[in-house]
């Protein structure tokens, strides 16, 4: 039984506007042997996939494949969700043949169509009927290749004590299953490529590229997932959409089909993890240099055939690798490989000489090896190509050159046999005239159209011949341009050589001037460093002298305080530390007060030497009270933050300071006693005056006369 599913998208739900699988809504009709067995006015994409898996139809038909998804890659992904035997058919046509509306197709094939515009459900039924009559084009989203991947079922993870044993077991299982699948493919005589990632105890993973459809591959190998390993099987997706007529006839049509060249190609291949590919035409022009990672034969063949007709496949080693031999057999081409092995330096030299005329620099060892193989093959057959060109010199024979070269290489014929063979293939087989019982007379319009068709055919034939002649002329002009570029390069080399001498002289003069300037600068630098060195030597000598004198108690070291402030004292403490009985030097005694002086008092310094006589009274008073000598006009020898003074001078200054301090303290004692007496007298006078005022007030307030003692002014003064 033949089952067909037809769909039509509902208005306003197209994925072209909002690409989402949940957004699309379709009307669907399921047709079986001409009868509708199921229909629905609105289903989602997921429900559509469920219906297809339930009925497994021959065709999923529609009027536009982009109603399913918004772009080609999404459409191909949708196809992978359908049953294996289900094909998508687009009934309205395919590029570049053009499209026809559904109503016109329905009338042509006698399918009832509503008088007014059909609703989505009616359109889905009409599409089903058209697909049943094999109207339209079948979408081919996958290559006739299948990928079988064997990998771990789970990540190994950080693991524990048994991780290594678990990992070895998993890799061993992958190795055993790979060998088993390989044997099954060999037993069923399936062509394949195998790529594995080897480890010490087995395989990390393995990938088979089987050159057969997914349906045939699944008959041999089934998907599997176990505790340790899993096997996945998937078809190889096409890079662009292709269609074939549902009714047979023409070959495949591509969604972005362009004119395919029939020119012969010489292909150099260097297989490996990175496969190098180089393609030359029969004139030796480089058409392609590329490298593909983990490339299968199908990928390489599709890349090559887009450029033309492969005629000769070449390897860079002898014997040629099996991979190159298989590609040559699949393409039915000649095979070339060198008579001996060449070193890397020989290969690089040949490639560099060949590409220097085109000002190209080839990078990558695989690309160079592939190009080396193609160049060697071209050089091997270059003389043969030249003989064929000389044998076909007339204008009508120019288009035959390319075909003759292909026949000579592929079918191993000599030149004359190949020319005869190609001419026989090009001859137009005239059909014998069959007498008609009754001659049909053509109308004037039909005669005019027939004449136009014949004239257009003649024009097409002339244009094709002209194009082929132009291609041959282009190759000839390319060779001339190649020689001109070579001559131009030689002339440039001579001009460059003539100007090199002058350039070198100018460069030498600039270098000399630069070096002279550097020399003058360095001389000045040396002179400056000499002066600094002399100064440093003097300082070192003075320091040595200070050390000797300090050890003999000739000098006393001073700890330098650059600024008489809290911050300045703290910096000195951090730098050299101030300990009890140290002598400090204040370079600038101004600015410090009592609090600042107390910091040094707390350190119990022996003496304070002032470089200037501008210490504040508050600080001076604090030092006097703490019995810390403050010395001025001392002989000081200072080098940066190191200073010394003479021991004898220091002791004399301290002795002098103690005498002066006693005098100062004595004077201050007498002055304090006078101040205290004056303060007492003033205070006592105030008290007596207050008593006198209080007595006067009491006397005035009392009515009786009582004998009171009169205090005369004279007595008050005497009391004072």
C-alpha positions as CSV (number, residue, x, y, z in Angstrom):
1,X,0.0,0.0,0.0
2,X,1.2,3.5,-0.9
3,X,0.7,6.1,1.7
4,X,1.1,9.8,1.0
5,X,0.9,12.7,3.4
6,X,0.1,16.2,2.1
7,X,0.4,19.5,4.0
8,X,-0.3,23.1,3.5
9,X,0.7,25.8,5.9
10,X,-1.9,27.9,7.7
11,X,-1.9,31.7,7.0
12,X,0.2,33.7,9.5
13,X,2.2,30.8,10.9
14,X,5.1,30.6,8.4
15,X,8.6,29.9,9.8
16,X,9.9,32.4,7.3
17,X,8.6,35.2,9.6
18,X,9.3,33.6,13.0
19,X,11.7,30.6,12.8
20,X,10.4,28.3,15.4
21,X,9.2,24.7,15.3
22,X,6.4,25.4,17.6
23,X,5.2,28.3,15.5
24,X,4.3,26.4,12.3
25,X,0.8,25.1,11.9
26,X,-0.3,22.9,9.0
27,X,-3.4,21.4,7.5
28,X,-2.7,17.7,6.8
29,X,-4.3,15.0,4.7
30,X,-3.2,11.3,4.8
31,X,-4.0,9.4,1.5
32,X,-3.8,5.6,1.2
33,X,-4.5,3.9,-2.1
34,X,-6.5,7.0,-3.2
35,X,-8.6,7.2,-0.1
36,X,-8.3,9.8,2.7
37,X,-7.7,8.0,6.0
38,X,-6.9,10.9,8.2
39,X,-7.1,14.7,8.0
40,X,-6.6,17.6,10.4
41,X,-7.2,21.4,10.0
42,X,-4.3,22.4,12.3
43,X,-1.3,20.5,13.6
44,X,2.2,21.6,14.8
45,X,5.5,20.4,13.3
46,X,6.0,17.9,16.1
47,X,2.5,16.4,15.5
48,X,3.4,16.2,11.7
49,X,6.5,14.2,12.5
50,X,4.5,11.9,14.8
51,X,2.0,11.3,11.9
52,X,4.8,10.5,9.5
53,X,6.4,8.0,12.0
54,X,3.0,6.4,12.5
55,X,2.0,5.9,8.8
56,X,5.6,5.8,7.3
57,X,4.4,7.4,4.0
58,X,6.3,7.1,0.7
59,X,6.0,10.9,0.2
60,X,5.5,13.9,2.5
61,X,4.2,16.3,-0.2
62,X,3.9,20.1,-0.1
63,X,4.0,23.1,-2.4
64,X,7.0,24.8,-0.8
65,X,9.7,23.0,1.3
66,X,10.5,26.3,3.1
67,X,7.0,26.1,4.8
68,X,8.7,23.5,7.0
69,X,11.7,25.6,8.1
70,X,13.2,28.9,7.4
71,X,16.5,27.8,5.7
72,X,18.2,24.9,4.0
73,X,20.1,23.6,7.0
74,X,16.8,23.5,9.1
75,X,15.0,21.7,6.3
76,X,17.8,19.1,6.2
77,X,17.6,18.7,9.9
78,X,13.8,18.2,9.6
79,X,14.4,15.4,7.0
80,X,16.6,13.5,9.5
81,X,13.6,13.3,11.9
82,X,11.4,11.5,9.3
83,X,11.2,7.7,8.7
84,X,14.0,6.2,6.6
85,X,11.8,5.5,3.5
86,X,9.9,8.8,3.6
87,X,10.8,11.4,0.9
88,X,9.8,15.0,0.7
89,X,8.3,16.0,-2.7
90,X,7.7,19.5,-3.8
91,X,4.8,19.3,-6.3
92,X,5.1,22.9,-7.7
93,X,8.6,22.4,-9.2
94,X,12.2,23.1,-8.4
95,X,15.0,25.5,-9.4
96,X,16.2,26.2,-12.1
97,X,13.2,24.6,-14.0
98,X,10.7,27.1,-12.4
99,X,7.5,26.7,-10.5
100,X,3.8,26.3,-11.3
101,X,0.9,27.2,-9.0
102,X,-1.2,24.3,-7.5
103,X,-4.4,25.4,-9.3
104,X,-2.8,25.1,-12.7
105,X,-1.3,21.7,-12.0
106,X,-4.6,20.5,-10.7
107,X,-6.4,21.4,-13.9
108,X,-3.6,19.9,-16.0
109,X,-3.8,16.5,-14.2
110,X,-7.6,16.4,-13.9
111,X,-7.8,17.0,-10.2
112,X,-11.0,18.9,-9.0
113,X,-10.2,22.4,-7.8
114,X,-12.7,24.7,-6.1
115,X,-14.1,27.5,-8.1
116,X,-12.9,30.0,-5.5
117,X,-9.6,29.9,-3.6
118,X,-9.0,26.6,-1.9
119,X,-8.7,26.5,1.9
120,X,-5.5,24.8,3.4
121,X,-7.2,21.4,3.9
122,X,-8.4,21.3,0.3
123,X,-4.9,22.4,-0.9
124,X,-3.3,19.6,1.2
125,X,-5.6,17.0,-0.5
126,X,-4.8,18.4,-4.0
127,X,-1.1,18.2,-3.2
128,X,-1.6,14.6,-2.1
129,X,-3.3,13.7,-5.4
130,X,-0.5,15.4,-7.4
131,X,2.2,13.5,-5.5
132,X,0.3,10.3,-6.1
133,X,0.7,11.0,-9.9
134,X,4.5,11.6,-9.3
135,X,4.1,15.3,-10.1
136,X,7.0,17.4,-8.8
137,X,10.5,17.0,-7.6
138,X,11.9,14.9,-4.7
139,X,14.2,16.5,-2.3
140,X,17.6,14.8,-1.8
141,X,18.9,16.2,1.5
142,X,21.6,13.5,2.1
143,X,24.5,12.1,0.3
144,X,24.7,8.4,-0.5
145,X,27.1,8.1,2.4
146,X,26.6,7.2,6.0
147,X,28.7,7.9,9.1
148,X,29.0,5.3,11.8
149,X,30.5,6.6,15.0
150,X,31.7,4.4,17.9
151,X,32.4,6.4,21.1
152,X,32.2,6.3,24.9
153,X,28.7,6.1,26.4
154,X,29.8,8.4,29.2
155,X,32.6,10.6,30.3
156,X,35.4,9.0,32.4
157,X,35.3,11.8,34.9
158,X,37.7,12.5,37.8
159,X,37.3,8.9,39.0
160,X,38.9,7.1,41.9
161,X,41.0,4.0,42.5
162,X,39.4,2.1,39.6
163,X,39.4,4.9,37.1
164,X,42.4,3.5,35.1
165,X,40.9,0.0,34.9
166,X,37.5,1.4,33.9
167,X,39.1,3.5,31.2
168,X,41.1,0.6,29.8
169,X,38.0,-1.6,29.7
170,X,36.1,1.1,27.8
171,X,38.8,1.7,25.2
172,X,39.2,-2.1,24.7
173,X,35.4,-2.4,24.1
174,X,35.6,0.3,21.5
175,X,38.5,-1.5,19.8
176,X,36.7,-4.8,19.7
177,X,33.4,-3.3,18.4
178,X,35.3,-1.4,15.7
179,X,36.9,-4.6,14.5
180,X,33.5,-6.4,14.5
181,X,31.8,-3.7,12.5
182,X,34.7,-3.6,10.1
183,X,34.3,-7.3,9.5
184,X,30.6,-6.9,8.9
185,X,31.1,-4.2,6.3
186,X,33.8,-6.3,4.5
187,X,31.5,-9.3,4.5
188,X,28.7,-7.2,2.8
189,X,31.3,-5.7,0.4
190,X,30.6,-2.2,1.5
191,X,33.1,0.5,0.6
192,X,34.2,2.6,3.6
193,X,36.9,4.8,5.2
194,X,37.9,4.4,8.8
195,X,39.4,7.0,11.1
196,X,40.3,6.1,14.7
197,X,41.9,7.8,17.7
198,X,44.4,5.3,19.1
199,X,45.5,5.0,22.7
200,X,47.7,2.6,24.6
201,X,44.9,0.2,25.5
202,X,42.6,0.6,22.5
203,X,40.6,3.3,20.7
204,X,39.2,6.5,22.2
205,X,36.7,6.6,19.3
206,X,36.2,5.3,15.7
207,X,34.4,6.8,12.7
208,X,33.4,4.8,9.6
209,X,32.4,6.7,6.4
210,X,30.4,4.1,4.5
211,X,29.7,4.8,0.9
212,X,26.2,3.6,0.9
213,X,22.8,5.0,1.9
214,X,21.5,5.0,5.4
215,X,18.9,2.4,4.6
216,X,21.5,-0.1,3.4
217,X,24.0,0.7,6.2
218,X,21.3,0.1,8.9
219,X,20.7,-3.4,7.4
220,X,24.3,-4.2,8.4
221,X,24.9,-2.1,11.5
222,X,22.3,-1.1,14.1
223,X,22.5,1.8,16.5
224,X,23.5,0.7,20.0
225,X,24.0,2.2,23.5
226,X,25.4,0.2,26.3
227,X,27.0,0.9,29.7
228,X,30.4,1.6,28.2
229,X,30.1,2.4,24.5
230,X,27.5,3.6,22.0
231,X,27.1,3.4,18.2
232,X,25.4,6.2,16.3
233,X,24.5,6.0,12.6
234,X,23.6,9.2,10.6
235,X,23.6,10.1,6.9
236,X,26.0,12.7,5.5
237,X,24.1,15.9,4.9
238,X,24.4,17.8,1.6
239,X,25.8,21.3,1.7
240,X,23.0,22.5,-0.5
241,X,19.5,21.2,-1.4
242,X,19.2,19.0,-4.5
243,X,16.1,17.7,-6.3
244,X,15.3,14.9,-8.7
245,X,12.2,14.6,-10.8
246,X,9.6,12.3,-9.3
247,X,8.7,11.0,-12.7
248,X,12.3,10.1,-13.7
249,X,14.0,11.8,-16.6
250,X,16.7,14.3,-16.0
251,X,19.4,14.0,-13.4
252,X,19.7,16.0,-10.2
253,X,19.0,19.7,-9.9
254,X,20.7,21.8,-7.3
255,X,19.0,24.7,-5.5
256,X,21.9,26.9,-6.4
257,X,22.8,25.2,-9.7
258,X,25.5,26.7,-11.9
259,X,27.1,25.7,-15.2
260,X,29.5,22.8,-14.5
261,X,32.7,23.0,-16.5
262,X,33.8,19.9,-18.5
263,X,37.5,20.8,-18.5
264,X,39.9,18.1,-17.7
265,X,41.7,18.3,-14.3
266,X,44.9,17.0,-12.8
267,X,44.5,16.4,-9.1
268,X,47.3,15.9,-6.6
269,X,46.3,14.4,-3.2
270,X,48.4,14.0,0.0
271,X,46.2,11.9,2.4
272,X,46.5,12.1,6.2
273,X,44.7,13.7,9.2
274,X,44.9,16.9,7.1
275,X,44.5,15.9,3.4
276,X,46.2,18.2,1.0
277,X,44.5,18.8,-2.4
278,X,45.9,20.6,-5.5
279,X,44.1,20.9,-8.8
280,X,45.6,22.0,-12.2
281,X,44.0,22.2,-15.6
282,X,45.7,20.9,-18.8
283,X,47.5,24.3,-19.2
284,X,49.2,23.9,-15.9
285,X,47.2,26.7,-14.2
286,X,46.6,26.2,-10.5
287,X,42.8,26.1,-9.9
288,X,42.7,25.0,-6.2
289,X,45.1,24.5,-3.3
290,X,43.5,23.5,-0.1
291,X,43.7,21.1,2.9
292,X,40.7,19.3,4.6
293,X,40.8,18.0,8.1
294,X,39.5,14.4,8.6
295,X,38.2,14.5,5.0
296,X,36.5,11.4,3.5
297,X,36.7,10.4,-0.1
298,X,33.2,11.8,-0.7
299,X,34.1,15.2,0.5
300,X,37.2,15.3,-1.7
301,X,35.3,14.1,-4.8
302,X,32.6,16.7,-4.3
303,X,35.1,19.4,-4.0
304,X,37.0,18.3,-7.1
305,X,34.0,17.7,-9.4
306,X,32.7,21.2,-8.8
307,X,35.8,22.5,-10.7
308,X,35.5,20.1,-13.7
309,X,36.1,16.5,-14.9
310,X,39.0,14.8,-13.0
311,X,41.2,13.1,-15.5
312,X,44.4,12.2,-13.7
313,X,44.9,11.6,-9.9
314,X,48.5,11.9,-8.6
315,X,50.3,10.9,-5.4
316,X,53.7,12.3,-4.2
317,X,55.1,8.9,-3.0
318,X,55.7,5.5,-4.4
319,X,53.8,3.2,-4.0
320,X,50.7,5.4,-4.0
321,X,48.5,5.3,-0.8
322,X,45.4,3.1,-0.8
323,X,43.3,6.3,-0.2
324,X,44.6,7.8,-3.5
325,X,44.0,4.6,-5.4
326,X,40.4,4.3,-4.2
327,X,39.6,7.9,-5.2
328,X,41.1,7.2,-8.7
329,X,38.9,4.1,-9.1
330,X,35.8,6.0,-7.9
331,X,36.4,8.8,-10.4
332,X,37.6,6.3,-13.1
333,X,40.7,8.4,-13.8
334,X,44.3,7.7,-14.6
335,X,46.7,7.3,-11.7
336,X,50.2,8.8,-11.5
337,X,52.9,8.4,-8.9
338,X,56.7,9.2,-9.1
339,X,59.3,6.6,-9.9
340,X,61.2,7.3,-6.7
341,X,60.8,9.0,-3.3
342,X,61.7,12.7,-3.1
343,X,63.0,14.6,-0.1
344,X,61.2,17.5,1.4
345,X,63.8,20.0,0.1
346,X,63.4,18.7,-3.4
347,X,59.6,19.0,-3.2
348,X,59.8,22.5,-1.8
349,X,62.2,23.6,-4.5
350,X,60.0,22.4,-7.3
351,X,56.9,23.9,-5.7
352,X,58.6,27.3,-5.1
353,X,60.0,27.5,-8.6
354,X,56.5,26.6,-10.1
355,X,54.6,29.2,-8.0
356,X,57.1,32.0,-8.2
357,X,55.8,33.0,-11.6
358,X,52.4,33.6,-10.0
359,X,53.8,35.4,-7.0
360,X,52.2,32.8,-4.7
361,X,53.6,31.4,-1.5
362,X,52.3,28.0,-0.5
363,X,52.2,27.3,3.2
364,X,51.6,24.0,4.8
365,X,53.4,20.7,4.2
366,X,50.3,18.8,3.0
367,X,49.4,21.5,0.4
368,X,53.0,21.5,-0.9
369,X,53.1,17.7,-1.2
370,X,49.7,17.7,-3.1
371,X,50.9,20.4,-5.4
372,X,54.2,18.6,-6.0
373,X,52.2,15.5,-7.1
374,X,50.1,17.5,-9.5
375,X,53.1,19.3,-11.0
376,X,55.0,16.0,-11.5
377,X,52.0,14.6,-13.2
378,X,51.6,17.7,-15.4
379,X,55.3,17.6,-16.3
380,X,55.0,13.9,-17.2
381,X,52.1,14.5,-19.7
382,X,53.1,18.0,-20.8
383,X,54.8,16.9,-24.0
384,X,51.8,14.6,-24.8
385,X,49.4,17.6,-24.4
386,X,51.6,19.6,-26.7
387,X,51.4,16.9,-29.4
388,X,47.6,16.8,-29.1
389,X,47.5,20.6,-29.5
390,X,49.6,20.4,-32.7
391,X,47.5,17.5,-34.0
392,X,44.3,19.6,-33.6
393,X,45.0,23.1,-35.0
394,X,42.0,23.8,-37.2
395,X,39.3,26.0,-35.7
396,X,36.7,23.2,-35.8
397,X,39.1,20.9,-34.0
398,X,40.0,23.2,-31.1
399,X,37.0,22.2,-29.0
400,X,38.1,18.5,-29.3
401,X,41.5,19.1,-27.6
402,X,40.2,18.8,-24.0
403,X,38.2,15.6,-24.8
404,X,41.1,14.0,-26.7
405,X,43.4,14.6,-23.7
406,X,40.9,13.0,-21.4
407,X,40.5,9.9,-23.6
408,X,44.2,9.4,-24.0
409,X,44.8,9.4,-20.3
410,X,41.7,7.6,-19.1
411,X,41.4,5.0,-21.8
412,X,45.1,4.6,-22.6
413,X,44.8,5.3,-26.3
414,X,47.3,6.8,-28.7
415,X,46.6,10.3,-30.1
416,X,45.2,9.3,-33.5
417,X,42.9,6.6,-32.0
418,X,41.7,9.1,-29.4
419,X,40.9,11.7,-32.1
420,X,38.9,9.2,-34.1
421,X,37.0,8.1,-31.0
422,X,36.2,11.6,-30.0
423,X,35.1,12.6,-33.5
424,X,32.9,9.6,-33.7
425,X,31.2,10.5,-30.4
426,X,30.7,14.1,-31.6
427,X,28.9,13.0,-34.8
428,X,25.2,13.6,-34.9
429,X,23.3,10.5,-35.6
430,X,20.7,11.3,-38.2
431,X,17.4,9.6,-37.8
432,X,16.0,7.9,-40.9
433,X,13.1,9.6,-42.4
434,X,9.9,7.7,-41.9
435,X,7.4,8.4,-44.6
436,X,4.1,9.7,-43.2
437,X,0.9,8.4,-44.5
438,X,-0.5,11.9,-44.5
439,X,1.6,15.0,-44.4
440,X,0.6,17.5,-41.8
441,X,0.5,21.1,-42.9
442,X,1.8,23.6,-40.4
443,X,0.2,26.9,-39.8
444,X,2.0,30.2,-40.4
445,X,2.6,30.7,-36.7
446,X,3.9,27.2,-36.3
447,X,6.2,27.5,-39.2
448,X,7.5,30.8,-37.8
449,X,8.1,29.3,-34.4
450,X,9.8,26.2,-36.0
451,X,12.2,28.5,-38.0
452,X,13.0,30.4,-34.8
453,X,13.7,27.2,-32.9
454,X,16.0,26.0,-35.6
455,X,17.8,29.4,-35.8
456,X,18.2,29.4,-32.0
457,X,19.6,25.9,-32.1
458,X,22.1,26.9,-34.7
459,X,23.0,30.0,-32.6
460,X,23.5,27.9,-29.5
461,X,25.8,25.5,-31.4
462,X,27.8,28.4,-32.8
463,X,28.0,30.1,-29.4
464,X,29.2,26.8,-27.8
465,X,31.9,26.4,-30.4
466,X,32.9,30.1,-29.9
467,X,33.0,29.6,-26.1
468,X,35.3,26.6,-26.5
469,X,37.5,28.4,-28.9
470,X,37.7,31.3,-26.4
471,X,38.6,28.9,-23.6
472,X,41.5,27.5,-25.7
473,X,42.6,31.0,-26.6
474,X,42.4,32.0,-23.0
475,X,44.7,29.1,-22.1
476,X,47.2,30.2,-24.8
477,X,47.0,33.8,-23.6
478,X,47.5,32.6,-20.1
479,X,50.8,30.9,-21.1
480,X,51.9,34.1,-22.8
481,X,51.0,36.1,-19.7
482,X,52.9,33.6,-17.6
483,X,56.0,34.1,-19.7
484,X,55.6,37.9,-19.6
485,X,55.3,37.8,-15.9
486,X,58.5,35.8,-15.8
487,X,60.3,38.3,-18.0
488,X,59.0,41.1,-15.9
489,X,60.2,39.5,-12.8
490,X,63.7,39.1,-14.3
491,X,63.8,42.7,-15.3
492,X,62.7,43.8,-11.8
493,X,65.5,41.6,-10.4
494,X,68.1,43.4,-12.6
495,X,66.7,46.8,-11.7
496,X,66.8,45.9,-8.0
497,X,70.4,44.6,-8.4
498,X,71.4,47.9,-10.0
499,X,69.8,50.0,-7.3
500,X,71.1,47.8,-4.4
501,X,74.6,49.4,-4.5
502,X,73.3,52.9,-4.1
503,X,70.8,51.8,-1.5
504,X,73.6,50.1,0.5
505,X,75.8,53.2,0.3
506,X,72.9,55.4,1.7
507,X,72.2,52.8,4.3
508,X,75.9,52.7,5.3
509,X,76.1,56.5,5.6
510,X,73.0,56.6,7.8
511,X,74.4,53.8,9.9
512,X,77.7,55.7,10.3
513,X,76.0,58.9,11.3
514,X,73.8,57.0,13.8
515,X,76.8,55.3,15.3
516,X,78.7,58.6,15.6
517,X,75.8,60.2,17.4
518,X,75.6,57.2,19.7
519,X,79.4,57.4,20.3
520,X,79.2,61.1,21.3
521,X,76.3,60.4,23.6
522,X,78.2,57.5,25.3
523,X,81.3,59.7,25.7
524,X,79.4,62.3,27.5
525,X,77.8,59.6,29.6
526,X,81.2,58.2,30.5
527,X,82.5,61.6,31.4
528,X,79.5,62.2,33.7
529,X,79.9,58.8,35.3
530,X,83.6,59.5,35.9
531,X,82.7,62.6,37.8
532,X,80.1,60.7,39.8
533,X,82.6,58.0,40.5
534,X,85.2,60.4,41.8
535,X,82.6,61.9,44.1
536,X,81.5,58.5,45.4
537,X,85.1,57.5,46.0
538,X,85.6,60.6,48.1
539,X,82.4,59.8,50.1
540,X,83.7,56.2,50.6
541,X,87.0,57.6,51.8
542,X,85.2,59.9,54.3
543,X,83.0,57.1,55.5
544,X,86.0,54.9,56.1
545,X,87.7,57.7,58.0
546,X,84.5,58.2,60.0
547,X,84.3,54.5,60.9
548,X,87.9,54.5,62.1
549,X,87.4,57.6,64.1
550,X,84.2,56.3,65.6
551,X,85.9,53.2,66.8
552,X,88.6,55.3,68.5
553,X,86.0,57.6,70.1
554,X,87.2,60.5,67.9
555,X,83.8,61.1,66.4
556,X,80.2,60.4,67.5
557,X,77.6,59.2,64.9
558,X,74.5,61.4,64.6
559,X,71.1,60.1,63.5
560,X,69.7,62.6,61.1
561,X,66.1,64.0,61.3
562,X,65.5,66.0,58.1
563,X,62.3,67.5,59.3
564,X,61.4,68.2,63.0
565,X,57.9,66.9,62.9
566,X,56.0,63.8,63.8
567,X,56.3,62.3,60.2
568,X,60.0,63.2,60.0
569,X,60.8,61.5,63.3
570,X,58.8,58.4,62.3
571,X,60.6,58.2,58.9
572,X,64.0,58.3,60.8
573,X,62.8,55.6,63.2
574,X,61.8,53.4,60.3
575,X,65.1,54.0,58.5
576,X,67.8,53.9,61.3
577,X,65.8,53.5,64.5
578,X,66.3,55.8,67.4
579,X,67.5,54.1,70.6
580,X,68.2,55.4,74.1
581,X,71.4,57.4,74.5
582,X,71.5,58.2,70.7
583,X,72.5,61.7,69.5
584,X,70.1,63.1,66.9
585,X,70.7,65.9,64.4
586,X,67.8,68.2,63.5
587,X,68.6,69.7,60.1
588,X,65.6,72.0,60.3
589,X,64.5,72.5,64.0
590,X,61.7,74.8,63.1
591,X,58.1,73.6,63.0
592,X,58.3,71.3,66.0
593,X,56.5,72.0,69.3
594,X,56.2,70.4,72.7
595,X,54.4,67.2,71.4
596,X,57.2,66.7,68.8
597,X,59.9,67.2,71.4
598,X,58.1,64.7,73.7
599,X,58.6,62.0,71.0
600,X,62.4,62.3,71.3
601,X,62.1,62.6,75.1
602,X,60.3,59.3,75.2
603,X,63.2,57.7,73.2
604,X,65.6,58.9,75.9
605,X,68.1,60.5,73.5
606,X,71.4,61.6,74.9
607,X,71.4,65.0,73.1
608,X,69.8,67.0,70.3
609,X,72.1,68.8,67.9
610,X,70.5,71.6,65.9
611,X,72.0,72.6,62.5
612,X,70.1,75.9,62.7
613,X,69.2,78.2,65.7
614,X,65.5,78.4,65.0
615,X,64.0,75.8,67.5
616,X,60.6,76.9,69.0
617,X,60.4,78.0,72.7
618,X,57.9,75.2,73.5
619,X,60.2,72.5,72.3
620,X,63.2,74.1,74.0
621,X,61.3,74.3,77.3
622,X,60.3,70.6,77.0
623,X,64.0,69.6,76.4
624,X,65.1,71.7,79.4
625,X,62.6,70.1,81.7
626,X,63.6,66.6,80.5
627,X,67.3,67.4,81.0
628,X,68.1,66.7,77.4
629,X,70.9,69.0,76.0
630,X,70.1,71.1,73.0
631,X,73.4,72.0,71.2
632,X,74.1,74.6,68.5
633,X,77.0,75.4,66.3
634,X,78.6,72.0,66.5
635,X,81.2,70.9,64.0
636,X,79.3,68.4,61.8
637,X,80.4,66.2,58.9
638,X,77.4,64.9,57.0
639,X,77.1,62.5,54.0
640,X,73.4,62.1,53.0
641,X,71.7,60.6,56.0
642,X,75.0,59.8,57.8
643,X,76.5,62.5,60.1
644,X,79.2,62.7,62.8
645,X,80.6,65.2,65.2
646,X,83.7,65.2,67.3
647,X,83.5,63.3,70.6
648,X,85.4,66.0,72.6
649,X,83.4,68.9,71.3
650,X,80.2,67.0,72.1
651,X,81.2,66.3,75.7
652,X,82.3,70.0,76.2
653,X,79.0,71.2,74.7
654,X,77.0,68.9,77.0
655,X,78.9,70.1,80.0
656,X,78.4,73.7,79.0
657,X,74.7,73.0,78.5
658,X,74.3,71.6,82.0
659,X,75.8,74.7,83.6
660,X,73.6,77.0,81.5
661,X,70.6,74.8,82.5
662,X,71.3,75.3,86.2
663,X,71.5,79.0,85.7
664,X,68.3,79.1,83.7
665,X,66.5,77.0,86.3
666,X,67.7,79.3,89.2
667,X,66.6,82.4,87.4
668,X,63.3,80.8,86.8
669,X,62.9,79.9,90.5
670,X,63.4,83.5,91.7
671,X,61.1,84.8,89.1
672,X,58.5,82.2,90.1
673,X,58.8,83.3,93.8
674,X,58.2,87.0,93.0
675,X,55.3,86.0,90.9
676,X,53.8,83.9,93.6
677,X,54.2,86.8,96.3
678,X,52.6,89.3,94.0
679,X,49.7,87.0,93.2
680,X,49.2,86.4,97.1
681,X,49.2,90.1,97.9
682,X,46.7,90.9,95.1
683,X,44.5,88.1,96.3
684,X,44.7,89.2,100.0
685,X,43.9,92.8,99.2
686,X,40.8,91.7,97.3
687,X,39.6,89.7,100.3
688,X,40.1,92.6,102.8
689,X,38.3,95.0,100.6
690,X,35.4,92.6,100.4
691,X,35.2,92.2,104.2
692,X,35.2,96.0,104.6
693,X,32.3,96.4,102.2
694,X,30.3,93.7,103.9
695,X,30.8,95.4,107.4
696,X,29.6,98.8,106.0
697,X,26.5,97.3,104.6
698,X,25.6,95.6,107.9
699,X,26.2,98.8,110.0
700,X,24.0,100.8,107.7
701,X,21.2,98.2,108.0
702,X,21.2,98.0,111.9
703,X,18.9,100.6,113.9
704,X,20.7,100.4,117.3
705,X,24.1,101.9,117.9
706,X,26.4,99.3,119.0
707,X,30.1,99.8,119.9
708,X,32.1,98.4,117.0
709,X,35.6,98.3,116.2
710,X,36.6,100.8,113.6
711,X,39.0,99.5,111.1
712,X,41.0,102.3,109.8
713,X,42.5,102.5,106.4
714,X,45.9,102.7,107.9
715,X,45.4,99.4,109.7
716,X,44.4,97.8,106.4
717,X,47.4,99.0,104.7
718,X,49.6,97.8,107.6
719,X,47.9,94.4,107.5
720,X,48.8,94.2,103.9
